[in-house]
Amino acid sequence: MMIIETEIDHSRSFFIFINFINDNNILPGLSGISISSTFSDYYSNPKQQNKFEQQIQDHQTTKKGKRTIIFPNNFNHVHDHKGSYMMKDSELVKYYVETMEQALDPEDLIYRNRFTYKLPNIPYTEQKIEMFSDGGGGGGDTSDSNTDMCPKLSTTIKVEASPAMNKNGDLKKILKTFLQEDSFYYRELSPFFPDLKKHFDEDTIDKHWYQFIGSTVWLEQYGVHLMVSRIIYTEKDQGSPKFSLAYLQVFDRNWKELDNVELIVPDPENISTTNNKNKNKKPYGYKSVLYPTIAPIPVYHNSKQTGGRFYGIEDPRIVLIKTRHGYEEPVLIYNSHHRKISEKHFDNDQEGKINFNNYRSLFIGWIWQTQLGKIHLEELPNNEFKKNEYIKIKEFVKPNNNRGRTEKNWALFINYNQRLNQGFDSHVYFANQLKNLKILKCSILNDNDDDCEWEFQMDDYEDAGVLHGGTELININQLLHQYDYPELNSIKDLIPNGREYWVGFARASLKNCGCGSRMYRPNLIVLMKDGKNYKFAYVSSFVGLGIEILPWYLDKGLCEHYNLIIPNGISSWTIEKDLHQKEKDKQVMDYMAFTISRRDATVDVVYVKGLLKALFTDSSSSKHLLAVEQTGFKSVTNVDCALKNSEKFCKIYGETFKIDQEQEDKEN
């Protein structure tokens, strides 16, 4: 075995090319940036970053089928009998081949991540958002709604928004790979789409398969965006799915998709001496996960009973949690159809009858962890699936084992104060009902299907209503804590003790409001926790953000059937020096990226600029959000005001479209 290192000087930043030679002539490609180079030079020299990015893209283009293997940025500490030391980049190959016992192709690319988050250089246009407050000190603590108060509760903020950037994948390529790989997961589910080969032969993939509901997170340690999206099979149109799959894919920081990417991720099941820097945390090893892939998530299904059942993975959302081991781990939250035993009748030891109830329940999936068989899903033993290796899952159940028939319309969030106090996340939280607010708290520390518990309930009223969950909610305290810009101190210093904020997008579903049979748009929501009480401090009416609408049927008008923009996930929210100002005049500015779906057939990314600034420095909204004394914890008036004005939005939209259509018809 021989290792040859060649250093090439590029203005003080060094690339190391490693040739690894053995009897099998295994030769990896580029290793990345040398630890021995000037570390700050790498970050201060955008040209070198761009050059390395171009090399990765060239490898993606010219070396089809070869892997791009990415080690995490913090993969640099080894603890053994000699003590702790920094693992060199040149040692990654040895670790990969010898410790992980993985093979390398001569043209594989392997490197340790050095890339940091990057904002795209895109245009923005000014947009207005009308919001309604909970009433603060003037709205009172009453659940009786009074929409006469709407004008008084109304405030308008200004933000800037980008056009939607489409990130749909090549469905033909995705499905062809799924078909050709012939995995256990494909063989298990193929009875639901037996005509897949026929769809290729007849070139009708786009009539039966759709990709939408994208949700992404930025993996800081790997310098990539990780996205989950929903791929459905339908015999009719995108509104009648027969089966839903979860698709995972990776994008670089410029939103260019990376193919055949292998991430070297922590493996807590594999105890190792690597990364044992903190003696209070258990050491762990590493394993590789390959993207893109259709995620092998265990689901219940019965191809002989499909009427009215939504089999597969619905509404997947991806979010980062902090583990007890100290690293961030992406998990999926999703809905899925399954069954539970309701009654058992046995006449003797040999014969009996079992009755089931069907549910569309809430699950979590740890996409970097696995399980054998369908535990936590199937109550009856099934030898057919027991040796299959699926993504590890767990069902979230309401208190007292009270399963709702359909657990949808939730908004997910993380308790940042709990993370600070414990050092890790022990629970995830759901705004389970947005009007007459209910907050559900669910443990993620064990495999048991423990009952969740109610963190907060405004009252006993139960109804999903028309305001539903959309994106996850981002903790503003955490966002502010990540940056030390002096300009942010004016916000940080005024946040009262025990106060937390979360911001995200819900979505109202309005029927026959003036355009089509149903209209969806994002509704901005600001969730506040004060002590033990929660409330929506602000709820907006429909938000358009200048996003282009696509018709449900491409050959028909915008007000035929559904007219929708559905918010799915918040990809990132960063605070940067404003890219559009001169260097000497630059001030800090916040940028949120979130994903949307249009016509239930797209995966799009939209950037919003200045939302944090508008909420927490605008005189009216910031005064209310930062006020020490808070009331309105029993009020639903702002939700009703937001819905009332959303209906007005829909009506005006429909009338405007009708006028424009008539004018266009006259001109033609």
Secondary structure, 3 states (H helix, E strand, C coil): CEEEEEEEEECCEEEEEEEEECCCCCCCCEEEECCCCCHHHHHHCHHHHHHHHHHHHHHHHHCCCCCEEEECCCCCEEEECCEEEECCHHHHHHHHHHHCCCCCCCCCEEEECCCCCCCCCCCCEEEEEEEEECCCCCCCCCCCCCHHHHHHHEEEEEEEECCCEECCCCHHHHHHHHHHHCCHHHHHHHHHCCCHHHHHHCCCHHHHEEEEEEEEEEECCCCEEEEEEEEEEECCCCCCEEEEEEEEEEECCCCCEECCEEEEEEECCCCCCECCCCCCCCCCEEEEEEECEECCCCCCCCCCCCCCCCEECEEEEEEEEECCCCCEEEEEEEEEEEEEEEEEEECCCCCEEEEEEEEEEEEEEEEEEEEECCCCCCCCCCCCCCCCEEEEEEEEECHHHCCCCECCCCEEECCHHHHHHHCCCCEEEEEEECCCCEEEEEECCCCCCCECEEEEECCCCCCCCCEECCCCCEEHHHHHHCCCCHHHHHHHCCCCCCEEEEEEEEEEEEECCCCCCEEEEEEEEEEEEECCEEEEEEEECCCCCCCCCCCCCCCCCCCCCEEEEEEEEEEEEEEEECCCCCHHHCCEEEEEEEEEEECCCCCEEEEEECHHHHHHHCHHHHHHHCCCCCCCCCCCHHHHHHHHHHHHHHHHHHHHHHHHHHHHHHHC
